[in-house]
Amino acid sequence: MYAGRRCTCARELSGEKVAAHEGAALLPVHDSMELLTGMWGAVLLTRWVMAPRNRWSEVERTLAHETTILRCDERLGVMLSCRWVAVSAFLACALTACSGSGGEGPTVTVTVTVTGTSPASSRATEGAGFDAASGGIVRPSKAEGGTLRLVATGDCDSWDPVNTTQAWCWNLQRLFTRTLLAYSTSPGDGSRTLVGDLATGLGEHNEDFTQWTYHLKAARWEDGKPITSDQVKYGLERTYASEVFTHGTGTYFRCLLAPCDGSNVPAYAGPYVDPSGGLDSISTPDERTIVFTLTSPTLRFDHLMTLLSSAPVPLSEKERSDHGAGYALRPLSSGPFKFQSHIPEEQVTWVRNDQWDAGTDTVRQPLLDQITLTINADADANDALLRTGAADLIADGGVNVRFQQAISSDPALKANADNPVGIATHYFAVFPQIRPLDNVHCRRAVAYALNKTTLLGALGGPEFGGSTADSMTPPGVTGHIASANAYPGGPDDTGDVTKAKEELQQCGTPNGFAIKQAYINSGRGPGVFSAAREALARVGIRLTAAVAPQSRYHGSYIGDPETVKAVGIGMAQAVARPQNYGPGGLWTSLAASYAPPGGGNYTEIRDKKVDDLLTSASVRLDPSDVLAQVDARVMELAVLLPFAYDKFVTYRNPRLTNVRLNVAHGSVYDIVNLGVNDQ
């Protein structure tokens, strides 16, 4: 039935001829199918890969030399497989009919000859260079217009500013959400400088730092209505609705803006439970003045005003039938971009907000007309899109290990890559709620048995993936002690098997035990799991996998105690980074007894010593020693086990302009200020 059909996937690309040989019994191919080739023949069908997820299903993917991608378009009923054969300098492609009954259709081989260079090497321009965006601005430009194409392995946990914890989502929030204060967009370490965002400047405080006053600029919502102080107050009041918002940054304000009982439960329960009340600690004398009266002195309260909790929310949100969770589907914009569309777990599109006034915003200097985010759980496919020029940036982190290795060996790719230090710690949360991990000696056995060298290798190795970690506080964060090491793993960081077995004896499980490890089943998660499983097996600790998608992993999987118990999660991969640069910016969400599990205190640490130390840190000019004691105490509990300080490789499409890495937000690209140049 296929006899006589012709292959129509050939096209001209950048002056390079891509030709497909005709043959007998070719399968029907849609006329608009595009075959995109890049360096070493990374081949993609962009129409399929970038389409919404219900348009295609991934059949199989293997890697030989560089990239092999197999995609099945369910509507067209065909599968394309392409593999670069390096020694023969050609691409071998096969089209196969997709069978609904599970059988295989006829196959035809299509040979595609590729010449020329990749988009990465041919478009490299002056100003590019390895790691150039870490300390400067790559390709400065004022040219406006164009579309930025982002890809990610999962959706954000929430687009509601009060209910998101992931650093990359915070970065994208800056497109449409403004807070009272912000960190500067200056390149490098200058981005830790506090500046006014919605507020005219830093807060005015009284003598004992218990009262802080801010004045608002004349900014507007996307509907043209003014942003007012009572909307900032309402945004903070929403953080107390813990039955609705299970994660986010409300932890910092929980007992600071409301009195708490002996169990650290605030007297105020949020605007949905108490619609007629509110936080008496926040007053709004007029539409552009807001005053905070705190329950205890806080010297660095300004840092808390950079958190998304300080973003305004329209009072009308409370009247919506889907108030709370429903706002995440379409938040109102106070920034330079607004939502045009959002299909959860598939795609988001933002366009310019014509009500945003550049005169009120010194943080954002947007150039783009539109930004798209396409979600695809296959990290290697996302890297291939980036490599061929079909995408511009990975939004949710660095490139995967295979592309990282290619960047390392190819100067053209390396010229458009960066290798920032993430100011973060990769660690395992170990749950004492799951037996036998309720015994501290079992948890310490895990700590001693970990092979940090192979775990670091799963992240990319010491050249590009960071360094082994012996404490939770990363270098560059107040409280870091380079010599701290509660569970030494030997001079080569491969673990102390003898000590681990001694801890197992004290735990009462000399032959080990079985537990589940949770992780996000994309990117570097599977490799870290394999490295941990191999290391722990040396002492009889048997790991099995428990996986979840990125969008619900932190808040409703490892951050939900009922799910942890139901699934039986004993360990979980996680990353800790400061949420602000005040004294509690790292530890409050991780270990304060009043911090909810979904906000970062996954293992439900309830330790009076930790709480007292955090309180002490908040009133000290130099809290370094106190925060180091917090780290030591948490390590003693063996519920958070660090293994690597973060470093990662990112790749920027050569068409991008104004590229800089924002250290304050985790050394991610400053997306809101990017531009494009297709000349």
C-alpha positions in Angstrom: 0.0 0.0 0.0 3.0 2.3 0.3 4.4 1.7 -3.1 5.2 4.8 -5.1 5.1 7.3 -2.2 8.0 9.8 -2.2 10.0 11.0 0.8 9.5 14.8 1.2 11.6 15.5 4.3 14.5 17.0 2.5 15.0 20.8 2.8 17.7 23.5 2.5 19.1 24.6 5.9 21.6 27.5 6.2 22.9 26.9 2.7 23.6 23.2 3.4 22.0 20.7 1.1 20.3 17.9 3.0 19.2 15.2 0.5 17.2 12.1 1.0 17.5 9.2 -1.4 14.3 7.9 -2.9 13.5 4.3 -2.7 10.7 1.8 -3.3 7.9 1.3 -0.8 8.6 4.5 1.2 6.2 5.3 4.0 3.9 8.4 3.8 5.6 11.4 5.3 3.9 14.7 6.1 4.9 17.5 3.7 5.8 19.9 6.5 8.2 17.5 8.3 11.5 19.2 9.0 14.8 17.4 9.3 17.3 19.6 11.3 20.9 18.7 11.3 23.8 19.9 13.5 27.3 19.1 14.5 28.0 15.3 14.2 24.5 14.8 12.9 22.4 15.5 16.0 19.1 15.0 14.2 15.7 16.2 15.3 12.2 16.3 13.9 11.5 19.7 15.4 7.8 19.5 14.6 7.5 16.4 16.7 9.9 17.2 19.6 8.5 20.6 20.3 4.9 19.7 19.9 2.6 19.2 22.9 3.1 15.9 24.5 -0.1 14.3 23.3 1.2 14.6 19.7 3.9 12.1 20.2 5.3 9.3 22.3 8.9 8.4 22.8 9.5 4.9 21.5 13.1 4.3 22.2 16.3 6.3 22.5 19.9 5.0 22.5 23.2 6.8 22.2 25.9 5.8 19.8 28.8 8.1 19.2 26.7 11.2 19.6 22.9 11.1 19.4 20.2 8.7 18.2 16.7 9.8 18.5 13.5 7.8 17.8 10.2 9.6 17.8 6.7 8.3 17.0 4.1 10.7 15.7 0.8 9.1 16.7 -1.3 11.2 14.3 1.0 10.5 11.2 1.6 6.9 12.2 5.4 6.9 11.5 8.6 6.7 13.5 11.9 8.2 12.4 15.2 6.8 13.7 18.4 8.7 12.9 21.9 7.8 14.0 25.1 9.5 13.1 27.7 7.1 11.9 30.9 8.9 12.6 33.4 6.7 10.8 31.4 6.8 7.6 30.3 10.5 7.7 26.7 9.9 7.0 23.4 9.7 8.8 21.4 6.5 8.8 17.7 7.2 9.1 14.9 4.6 9.1 11.2 5.3 8.8 8.9 2.6 10.3 5.2 2.4 10.4 3.8 2.6 14.0 1.5 -0.3 14.5 -1.5 0.1 16.8 -1.5 -3.7 17.5 2.1 -3.8 18.6 3.5 -5.3 15.3 6.1 -3.6 13.2 5.5 -2.1 9.8 7.8 -2.1 6.8 11.1 -0.3 7.2 13.1 1.7 4.7 16.6 3.1 5.2 17.2 6.7 4.1 20.8 7.9 3.8 21.4 11.6 4.4 24.7 13.2 3.5 25.6 16.1 5.8 28.4 18.7 5.2 29.3 22.0 6.8 29.4 23.0 10.4 27.0 23.1 13.3 25.0 26.2 14.4 27.2 26.4 17.4 30.4 26.8 15.4 29.1 28.8 12.5 27.2 31.3 14.7 29.9 31.9 17.4 30.3 35.7 17.6 32.6 38.1 19.2 32.2 38.3 22.9 31.5 34.6 23.4 33.8 32.5 25.5 33.8 29.7 28.0 32.3 30.8 31.3 32.2 34.4 30.0 28.7 35.0 31.5 29.8 34.1 35.0 31.6 37.5 35.5 30.3 39.7 32.7 27.7 40.3 30.0 28.1 38.3 26.8 27.1 40.1 23.6 25.7 43.3 25.1 22.8 44.7 23.0 19.9 47.0 23.0 18.1 45.4 20.0 14.5 44.7 20.8 12.1 42.0 19.6 12.2 38.3 19.0 11.2 35.1 20.8 13.2 33.2 23.4 12.7 29.4 23.3 13.2 27.7 26.6 13.0 23.9 27.4 12.7 22.1 30.7 12.3 18.5 31.9 9.2 19.4 33.9 6.7 22.1 34.8 7.2 24.4 37.8 5.8 23.1 41.1 3.5 26.2 41.0 3.2 29.5 39.1 1.7 31.1 42.2 4.4 33.2 43.7 3.5 32.1 47.2 3.7 28.4 46.5 7.0 27.7 44.6 10.3 26.5 46.0 12.4 25.7 42.9 15.2 28.1 42.1 14.6 28.0 38.3 10.9 28.7 38.8 11.9 31.8 41.0 13.9 32.9 38.0 11.0 32.7 35.7 8.7 34.4 38.2 10.8 37.5 37.6 9.1 37.7 34.2 5.7 38.5 35.7 6.2 39.0 39.5 7.7 41.9 41.3 8.6 41.9 45.0 9.2 44.8 47.4 13.0 44.4 47.1 15.2 42.4 44.8 18.8 41.5 44.3 20.7 43.5 41.6 21.1 42.3 38.1 24.8 43.2 38.1 27.0 40.4 36.8 28.9 38.1 39.2 28.8 38.7 43.0 27.3 42.2 42.4 24.0 40.5 42.0 23.8 40.0 45.8 23.3 43.7 46.3 19.8 44.7 47.6 17.8 47.2 45.5 14.2 48.4 45.5 11.8 46.6 43.2 8.2 47.6 43.9 9.6 49.6 46.9 11.4 52.9 46.3 14.3 51.7 48.4 15.4 49.7 51.4 13.3 49.6 54.5 13.3 52.2 57.2 13.6 50.6 60.6 13.2 51.6 64.3 16.0 51.4 66.8 15.5 47.8 67.8 14.7 46.5 64.3 11.1 45.4 65.2 9.4 47.8 62.8 10.1 48.3 59.1 8.5 50.7 56.7 8.5 50.6 52.8 7.1 53.0 50.2 5.8 51.7 46.9 6.4 53.0 43.4 3.5 53.9 41.1 3.4 50.5 39.4 0.4 48.9 37.6 -1.1 45.4 37.1 -1.5 44.1 33.6 -5.1 45.3 33.6 -4.0 48.8 34.2 -5.1 49.0 37.9 -2.6 50.3 40.5 -0.6 48.0 42.7 -1.3 49.0 46.3 0.1 48.3 49.7 -3.0 46.3 50.9 -2.3 43.9 48.0 1.2 43.3 49.3 -0.3 42.7 52.7 -2.8 40.3 51.2 0.0 38.4 49.4 1.8 37.8 52.8 -1.5 36.8 54.5 -2.0 34.1 51.9 1.3 32.4 53.1 -0.5 31.5 56.3 -3.1 29.3 54.4 -1.0 26.2 55.0 -3.8 23.9 54.0 -3.6 25.3 50.5 0.0 26.3 50.1 2.2 23.4 51.2 5.5 24.9 50.1 6.9 28.3 49.2 8.7 30.9 51.4 6.0 31.6 54.0 8.2 29.8 56.6 10.2 33.0 57.2 7.2 35.0 58.3 5.2 32.3 60.1 6.1 33.3 63.7 7.6 36.7 62.7 4.3 38.4 61.7 2.0 36.5 64.0 2.3 35.1 67.5 2.9 31.4 67.7 2.1 28.8 70.4 4.5 26.4 72.0 4.3 24.2 68.9 5.1 27.1 66.6 1.6 27.2 65.2 0.6 30.8 64.4 -2.6 32.3 65.8 -3.5 33.5 62.3 -4.7 30.8 59.8 -4.8 32.8 56.6 -7.5 34.8 54.6 -9.5 31.8 53.5 -10.2 30.5 57.1 -10.5 34.0 58.5 -11.8 36.2 55.7 -12.8 39.1 57.9 -9.6 39.3 59.8 -6.0 39.8 58.8 -2.5 40.3 60.1 -2.6 43.1 62.6 1.2 43.3 62.4 1.0 44.7 58.9 -0.5 48.2 58.5 -1.1 50.2 55.3 -1.5 53.9 56.2 -2.0 54.7 52.5 -2.0 53.0 49.1 1.8 53.3 48.8 3.0 52.7 52.4 3.3 49.5 54.2 4.6 49.0 57.8 5.6 45.7 59.4 5.7 45.2 63.2 7.7 42.1 64.0 7.4 39.7 67.0 11.2 39.8 67.5 14.1 42.0 66.3 15.3 41.1 62.8 18.4 43.0 61.6 18.2 41.8 58.0 14.5 41.9 57.4 15.2 43.6 54.0 16.5 40.3 52.7 13.1 38.7 53.4 11.5 41.3 51.2 13.2 39.8 48.2 11.2 36.6 48.7 8.2 35.9 46.5 6.0 36.1 49.6 6.3 39.8 49.4 4.7 40.0 46.0 1.3 41.6 45.8 -1.8 39.6 44.9 -5.1 41.2 43.9 -7.7 41.3 46.7 -10.2 39.9 44.2 -8.4 36.6 44.3 -10.1 35.9 47.6 -13.5 36.1 46.0 -12.8 33.6 43.3 -14.5 30.2 43.5 -11.1 28.6 42.9 -9.2 30.9 45.3 -5.9 29.6 46.5 -4.8 26.8 44.1 -6.6 28.3 41.1 -4.5 31.5 41.0 -1.5 29.4 39.9 -3.2 28.7 36.6 -3.1 32.4 35.6 -1.4 34.8 38.0 -1.9 38.5 37.2 1.3 40.1 36.0 3.1 43.0 37.7 6.2 42.5 35.6 7.2 43.1 31.9 5.7 39.8 30.7 2.3 38.2 31.1 0.8 34.8 30.5 -0.6 34.2 27.1 -1.2 30.5 27.5 -0.3 27.7 29.9 -0.9 24.0 29.2 0.3 22.2 32.4 3.2 19.8 31.9 3.4 20.8 28.2 4.0 24.5 27.4 3.9 28.1 28.7 3.9 31.3 26.6 4.5 34.8 27.9 4.1 38.0 25.9 4.9 41.6 26.8 2.8 43.4 29.4 2.0 46.8 27.9 1.1 48.2 31.4 4.5 47.6 32.8 6.4 50.9 33.2 10.2 50.8 32.7 10.5 54.0 34.7 9.4 52.1 37.9 11.7 49.1 37.4 15.5 49.3 37.7 15.9 45.5 37.9 14.4 44.5 34.5 15.4 45.8 31.1 13.4 43.5 28.8 14.1 43.3 25.1 12.1 40.2 24.0 8.6 40.2 22.5 7.8 36.6 23.6 9.1 33.7 25.7 8.1 30.1 25.3 8.8 27.2 27.7 8.4 23.7 26.2 8.4 20.8 28.7 9.9 17.5 27.7 11.0 15.0 30.4 13.8 13.7 28.1 16.9 15.7 29.2 19.0 14.3 26.3 16.4 15.4 23.7 16.3 18.9 25.3 20.1 19.0 25.0 19.9 18.0 21.3 17.4 20.8 20.7 19.8 23.2 22.3 22.8 21.8 20.3 21.1 22.2 16.9 19.8 25.7 17.6 16.1 24.6 17.9 16.1 25.9 21.5 18.0 28.7 23.3 18.4 27.7 26.9 17.7 24.9 29.4 15.5 26.7 31.9 15.7 24.2 34.8 19.4 23.7 35.2 22.5 22.6 33.3 23.0 20.3 30.4 23.1 16.6 30.9 26.4 14.7 31.3 26.6 13.5 27.7 26.3 17.0 26.2 28.6 18.2 28.9 31.3 15.8 27.7 30.8 17.0 24.1 31.2 20.6 25.2 34.4 19.8 27.0 36.0 18.3 23.9 34.8 20.8 21.2 36.0 24.4 21.2 33.1 25.7 19.2 30.5 24.4 21.7 32.7 25.4 24.6 32.8 29.0 23.4 29.1 29.3 24.1 29.0 27.4 27.5 29.4 28.5 31.1 30.4 26.5 34.2 29.0 28.4 37.1 29.2 27.5 40.8 25.7 27.0 41.9 26.0 28.1 45.6 24.1 25.0 46.5 24.6 21.5 48.1 23.4 18.2 46.7 22.3 16.0 49.5 20.2 13.1 50.6 17.3 13.7 52.9 17.1 10.6 55.2 13.6 10.1 56.7 13.6 8.9 60.4 9.8 8.2 59.9 10.8 5.1 57.9 12.1 2.1 59.8 14.9 1.2 60.4 16.0 4.8 59.7 14.3 5.9 63.0 17.6 4.6 64.5 20.3 7.3 64.2 23.0 4.5 63.8 21.2 3.3 60.7 21.2 6.8 59.3 24.9 7.2 60.1 25.7 3.8 58.4 24.2 5.4 55.2 26.4 8.5 55.7 29.6 6.5 56.1 28.8 4.1 53.2 28.3 6.8 50.5 30.9 7.1 47.9 31.0 10.8 47.2 33.5 10.4 44.4 31.2 8.3 42.2 28.2 10.5 43.2 30.2 13.6 42.0 30.9 11.6 38.8 27.2 11.2 38.2 26.9 15.0 38.4 29.7 15.5 35.8 32.9 14.9 37.7 35.2 17.4 39.5 36.1 19.4 36.4 32.6 20.6 35.6 30.3 19.0 38.3 31.6 20.6 41.5 33.4 19.2 44.5 32.6 16.7 47.2 30.7 18.1 50.2 31.3 17.3 53.9 28.8 19.8 55.3 25.4 21.3 54.2 26.6 24.9 54.1 28.1 25.6 50.6 31.2 27.7 50.2 30.3 31.4 49.9 27.4 31.1 52.4 27.7 32.4 55.9 28.5 29.6 58.3 30.6 27.4 55.9 33.5 25.7 57.6 35.9 24.1 55.1 37.2 21.6 57.7 33.8 20.4 58.9 33.3 16.7 58.2 31.0 14.7 60.5 31.3 11.5 58.5 34.8 11.2 56.9 34.9 9.0 53.9 38.7 8.6 53.6 41.2 10.6 51.7 39.6 9.7 48.3 36.0 10.3 49.5 34.9 6.8 48.6 33.4 6.1 52.0 34.3 4.3 55.1 32.9 0.8 54.8 34.3 -0.4 58.1 32.7 2.4 60.0 29.4 1.9 58.2 29.4 -1.7 59.2 30.1 -0.7 62.8 27.1 1.6 62.7 24.9 -1.2 61.3 25.9 -3.4 64.3 24.8 -0.6 66.7 21.6 -0.2 64.7 20.8 -3.9 65.1 20.9 -4.7 61.4 24.4 -6.1 60.8 23.4 -7.5 57.4 22.0 -4.2 56.2 18.4 -3.3 55.2 16.3 -2.3 52.3 15.0 1.2 51.6 13.6 3.3 48.7 15.3 6.3 47.3 13.2 9.0 45.7 14.4 11.1 42.8 13.3 13.0 39.7 13.5 10.5 36.8 15.3 12.9 34.4 18.5 14.7 34.1 21.1 13.6 36.6 18.7 11.9 39.0 19.0 8.4 37.6 22.8 8.5 37.6 23.0 9.7 41.2 20.6 6.9 42.2 22.8 4.3 40.5 25.9 5.6 42.2 24.2 5.6 45.6 22.9 2.1 45.1 26.3 0.7 44.2 28.0 2.4 47.2 25.4 1.3 49.8 25.3 -2.3 48.5 28.9 -2.7 49.8 27.5 -2.8 53.3 24.2 -4.6 52.6 22.0 -1.6 52.3 19.7 -2.3 49.3 18.2 0.6 47.4 15.2 0.6 45.1 13.8 3.5 43.1 10.8 5.8 43.9 10.4 8.4 41.1 8.2 11.4 40.5 8.0 14.2 37.9 9.7 17.4 38.7 6.5 19.5 39.1 5.3 17.6 42.1 8.5 16.0 43.4 9.3 18.6 46.2 6.0 19.8 47.4 3.6 16.8 47.1 6.0 13.8 46.9 9.0 14.0 49.3 7.4 17.1 50.9 4.2 15.3 51.8 4.6 13.2 55.0 1.7 11.0 54.1 3.1 10.2 50.7 6.5 9.5 52.2 5.0 6.9 54.6 2.7 5.4 51.9 5.4 4.9 49.4 8.0 4.1 52.0 10.6 6.6 51.0 13.7 6.2 53.1 16.0 8.6 51.2 15.5 11.4 48.7 17.7 13.3 46.4 17.5 17.1 47.0 19.5 20.3 46.6 19.8 23.0 49.2 20.5 26.6 48.3 20.0 29.9 50.1 16.5 31.4 49.5 17.9 34.8 50.5 21.1 36.1 51.9 20.0 36.9 55.4 21.2 34.8 58.3 18.4 32.2 58.0 18.4 32.1 54.2 19.7 28.6 54.0 18.6 27.0 57.2 15.1 28.3 58.0 13.3 26.3 55.3 15.5 23.2 55.9 15.5 22.8 59.6 13.4 25.3 61.6 10.7 23.3 63.5 8.0 25.6 62.2 9.1 25.0 58.5 6.6 22.7 56.7 7.9 19.6 54.9 6.8 20.9 51.5 8.8 24.0 52.0 12.1 22.2 52.4 12.0 20.6 55.9 11.4 17.2 54.3 12.6 15.1 57.2 10.5 17.2 59.7 13.4 18.3 61.9 12.0 19.4 65.3 15.1 20.3 67.3 15.1 23.0 70.0 18.8 23.5 69.8 18.5 24.3 66.1 15.5 26.7 66.7 17.4 28.5 69.4 20.5 28.9 67.2 18.5 30.3 64.4 16.8 32.8 66.7 20.2 33.9 67.9 21.5 34.3 64.4 18.7 36.7 63.5 20.0 39.3 66.0 23.7 39.1 65.4 25.8 41.3 63.2 28.0 38.4 62.4 26.1 35.1 62.7 28.9 32.9 61.2 29.7 30.9 64.3 26.1 30.4 65.2 25.2 29.1 61.7 28.2 26.8 61.7 26.7 25.3 64.9 23.4 24.8 63.2 25.2 22.9 60.5 27.1 20.7 63.0 23.9 19.9 64.9 22.0 18.9 61.8 24.9 16.7 60.7 24.9 15.1 64.1 21.2 14.1 63.6 22.2 12.5 60.2 18.9 13.4 58.5 20.6 15.6 55.8 23.6 14.0 54.2 25.6 16.2 51.8 27.7 14.7 49.0 28.5 17.5 46.5 28.8 21.3 46.2 27.1 22.3 43.0 28.7 23.3 39.8 27.1 22.7 36.4 27.6 23.3 32.7 25.1 25.5 30.8 24.9 26.2 27.1 23.6 29.5 25.5 22.5 29.6 21.9 24.8 31.9 20.0 21.8 34.0 19.0 21.3 35.3 22.5 22.4 38.7 23.6 22.8 40.3 27.1 23.7 37.0 28.6 24.7 37.1 32.2 24.5 34.7 35.2 22.7 35.9 38.3 24.6 34.6 41.3 21.9 35.7 43.8 19.4 33.4 42.1 21.7 30.3 42.0 24.0 31.3 39.1 21.2 30.9 36.5 20.8 33.0 33.4 19.1 36.3 33.9 16.2 35.3 31.6 14.1 38.5 31.9 16.9 40.6 30.5 18.0 38.4 27.6 17.7 39.5 23.9 18.1 37.7 20.6 19.9 38.5 17.4 19.2 36.5 14.3 21.4 38.6 11.9 
